[in-house]
Amino acid sequence: MITRRKALVTSLGAALMTACDGAAQGDPAAVKPLKDITPFPLGVCAMTAQLNDPQWKSLVATHFDRLTPEWEMKMEYILQDDGSLKFDAPDRLVSFARQNRQQVIGHNLIWYVQDGPYFQKLKGNRAAFQKAYEAYVTDVVTHFKGLPAWDVVNEPILNDGSALRDCLWREVLGDHYIDIAYRAAHRADPACELILNDYNLEYTPAKRKTFLRLVERLQKENVPVHVLGTQTHISADLPKGAIRTAIQELAATGLKIHVSEVDISLRDATKGLVDFAGYRKKQSALMEEIIDSFLALPKAQQFGVTIWAARDKDNWMNRKTRPLSDEPVLFDDLGGLKPMGQTLVQAVKDRG
């Protein structure tokens, strides 16, 4: 008798062979859709400029369950100087996703980096500031009501882990600017899962500890946080086990886990050397650790994994002016599945 487990392993093995054969032939169309292989939602970030690229559109529609707007749902784009809101670009991304039966993860509502002239003008009047702050969160979430999840507060912890970041929101509203945002978002769309998202949680134990203290306080005060996002912008020289430890400690809160912005830099690992060869296997090993650690979580805590670009050339690191190109994501510039992507498939198979 063929058990359900054996059948799954057999089908995943066949999928792996298809994926690897297609990649070896340089034929993106020959690769089995990754979203049909992963037993969790697989996401990718997107910008409207990429909607003009037929290869990008085909690759994303074929392989991913979810889109996260990389920039055009952020306050810098949506909030105008007079307080009005502009939704044209994110609406296009939502429309594309719906056409392809994909979910959209809202990203993000409140970020220390962005505030804008509108809120700067209000900072001398706390009551007016808070009213506008809550209204912004409410109006944006309401406009996109029905999204499954939002990154509400993004990167609230200093990178050394010593404290919450200083920002306009904290300056005017105090530490509870975080609580206010989550409560407003929840009122606007009670069915939406709300994410707390930060980076370097695998690199810096002190930052992770402070992040978890924040989560503990929010849970004690019944602030509606449902998912923890660990961005996982990492370098291929990250020590083995760091990702696993971070995911396990975050999951100990009982909340869902989103591995939310994955890219694995070769360029940063080589410290500027041209030859990436010595780090590609390490890159694949880290991808294996991400998938294995994530799939080790209880199913109810597996929110999903999001890759921070479809192809190498789409990744934010390759949009910077640097002497070397990087290879941080699953697909190469031509849309071929790379060894890093093949490792993702194999890791799923091994966990089957």
ABEGO torsion letter per residue (X at the ends): XBBAAAAAAAAAAAAAAAAAAAAAAGBAAABBBAAAABABBBBBBBBAAAAABAAAAAAAAAABABBBBAAAABAAAABBAAGBBBAAAAAAAAAAAAAAGBBBBBOBABBAABAEAAAAAAAABAAAAAAAAAAAAAAAAAAABGBABBBABBGABBAAGABBBBBAAAAAAEAAAAAAAAAAAAAABAABBBBBBBBGAAABAAAAAAAAAAAAAAAAAGBBBABBBBAGBBBAABBBGAAAAAAAAAAAAGBBBBBABBBBBAAAAAGGBABAAAAAAAAAAAAAAAAAAAAABBAAABAEBBBBEABAAABAAAABBBABBBBABABBAAGBBBAAAAAAAAAAAAAX
